Amino acid sequence: MADGFYEFNVGKIECVAISDGHVDIDFDRMQARFPDVPAKDLKKAIKSAGQDPDASPSHFNTLLIRSGVELILVDVGSGASGAAGTGQLIDNLAKVGVVPANINHIVISHAHGDHVHGLLTKTGEFVFRNARYVISALEWNYWTNKELLRGLGDYGTTLGRIFDKISRRTMRIGLTSPVADGIRAIPAVGHTPGHIALQIQSDGETFLHMVDILHSAVQFASPDWMIKFDADGAVAKETRQRLLQQAADDGTRALKSFSDARAKCYGTC
């Protein structure tokens, strides 16, 4: 996304993919992400996807949804704690005329740092001061386990601080629950225990935001390739194959968090 955002509609619902930035991954790091894939196969797949094996782009995108009077943001990026080249969400929201105080609801697809660390400032204040939060109950319960967080060191401390802060503003939902008019959760577990995708429907049009069921363009051609970041690789593979097949069978437009300027929106966009 050369401008940091990409606008499209699903029926009457306005959507904007908003970039939080990107980093380029060298081949050694890509190989480490896909340790079970032979190097020659991985390199060939990266080239086939139109990318440079020595600098594969890893993009971090959020989704802004305007549904009636509601302004909904799906995930918030890494804020000030991410790698160089990320943390651009707030600046890119401004390009479409949105400031953090405008956001009514934030959907947390899952609780990895590049999706939730942007919820609070460095001093622990709300970035989106008027927002309420939505997350699957499975995801919330997993990442608020005190014993688990203690075992995660600084990362667990940060995550615990975030969830403590937003607790009173957060609604925990089922894996297939409605989120807003025309928007509902879709089970996408495997990457994390309570990961959700989103289905948006309006005026006979359907859109699927798959979030982190994939992490690289190479997984479109090889959805059985598992990345080391998945909590349960086998379940994540089944989820990936199921949702990709569903989108293909139904001709559904779909967005993935790593989308780039050549592939902002997959399917019939």
ChimeraX attribute file (.defattr): number of C-alpha atoms within 10 A of each C-alpha:
attribute: neighborCount
match mode: 1-to-1
recipient: residues
	/A:1	17
	/A:2	9
	/A:3	10
	/A:4	20
	/A:5	22
	/A:6	17
	/A:7	14
	/A:8	13
	/A:9	15
	/A:10	18
	/A:11	15
	/A:12	14
	/A:13	19
	/A:14	15
	/A:15	20
	/A:16	18
	/A:17	26
	/A:18	30
	/A:19	31
	/A:20	28
	/A:21	23
	/A:22	19
	/A:23	15
	/A:24	16
	/A:25	16
	/A:26	14
	/A:27	18
	/A:28	12
	/A:29	14
	/A:30	21
	/A:31	18
	/A:32	12
	/A:33	16
	/A:34	17
	/A:35	15
	/A:36	13
	/A:37	15
	/A:38	10
	/A:39	15
	/A:40	8
	/A:41	9
	/A:42	20
	/A:43	20
	/A:44	13
	/A:45	19
	/A:46	21
	/A:47	13
	/A:48	13
	/A:49	17
	/A:50	12
	/A:51	16
	/A:52	16
	/A:53	21
	/A:54	15
	/A:55	15
	/A:56	21
	/A:57	19
	/A:58	18
	/A:59	21
	/A:60	28
	/A:61	31
	/A:62	24
	/A:63	24
	/A:64	23
	/A:65	24
	/A:66	16
	/A:67	18
	/A:68	11
	/A:69	7
	/A:70	14
	/A:71	18
	/A:72	23
	/A:73	24
	/A:74	24
	/A:75	27
	/A:76	31
	/A:77	28
	/A:78	24
	/A:79	24
	/A:80	15
	/A:81	15
	/A:82	17
	/A:83	13
	/A:84	10
	/A:85	13
	/A:86	21
	/A:87	24
	/A:88	21
	/A:89	23
	/A:90	19
	/A:91	15
	/A:92	20
	/A:93	20
	/A:94	11
	/A:95	13
	/A:96	14
	/A:97	8
	/A:98	15
	/A:99	15
	/A:100	17
	/A:101	12
	/A:102	15
	/A:103	20
	/A:104	17
	/A:105	22
	/A:106	22
	/A:107	25
	/A:108	23
	/A:109	27
	/A:110	27
	/A:111	20
	/A:112	19
	/A:113	18
	/A:114	21
	/A:115	24
	/A:116	21
	/A:117	23
	/A:118	25
	/A:119	24
	/A:120	21
	/A:121	14
	/A:122	13
	/A:123	6
	/A:124	12
	/A:125	12
	/A:126	18
	/A:127	18
	/A:128	20
	/A:129	14
	/A:130	13
	/A:131	22
	/A:132	18
	/A:133	20
	/A:134	19
	/A:135	24
	/A:136	24
	/A:137	14
	/A:138	19
	/A:139	23
	/A:140	22
	/A:141	12
	/A:142	15
	/A:143	21
	/A:144	16
	/A:145	12
	/A:146	12
	/A:147	10
	/A:148	12
	/A:149	18
	/A:150	13
	/A:151	11
	/A:152	12
	/A:153	10
	/A:154	11
	/A:155	14
	/A:156	19
	/A:157	14
	/A:158	16
	/A:159	20
	/A:160	17
	/A:161	14
	/A:162	19
	/A:163	18
	/A:164	11
	/A:165	16
	/A:166	16
	/A:167	13
	/A:168	10
	/A:169	13
	/A:170	19
	/A:171	16
	/A:172	16
	/A:173	17
	/A:174	16
	/A:175	22
	/A:176	16
	/A:177	15
	/A:178	15
	/A:179	19
	/A:180	14
	/A:181	13
	/A:182	17
	/A:183	20
	/A:184	17
	/A:185	25
	/A:186	20
	/A:187	18
	/A:188	28
	/A:189	26
	/A:190	23
	/A:191	27
	/A:192	25
	/A:193	21
	/A:194	23
	/A:195	27
	/A:196	31
	/A:197	24
	/A:198	26
	/A:199	20
	/A:200	22
	/A:201	18
	/A:202	16
	/A:203	10
	/A:204	7
	/A:205	14
	/A:206	19
	/A:207	23
	/A:208	24
	/A:209	23
	/A:210	24
	/A:211	26
	/A:212	25
	/A:213	28
	/A:214	25
	/A:215	20
	/A:216	23
	/A:217	23
	/A:218	20
	/A:219	20
	/A:220	16
	/A:221	11
	/A:222	11
	/A:223	20
	/A:224	15
	/A:225	22
	/A:226	24
	/A:227	24
	/A:228	14
	/A:229	15
	/A:230	20
	/A:231	14
	/A:232	16
	/A:233	18
	/A:234	15
	/A:235	18
	/A:236	27
	/A:237	22
	/A:238	17
	/A:239	20
	/A:240	26
	/A:241	18
	/A:242	14
	/A:243	19
	/A:244	20
	/A:245	12
	/A:246	13
	/A:247	18
	/A:248	14
	/A:249	9
	/A:250	11
	/A:251	13
	/A:252	19
	/A:253	18
	/A:254	23
	/A:255	23
	/A:256	27
	/A:257	25
	/A:258	22
	/A:259	22
	/A:260	20
	/A:261	12
	/A:262	10
	/A:263	14
	/A:264	18
	/A:265	19
	/A:266	15
	/A:267	15
	/A:268	10
	/A:269	13
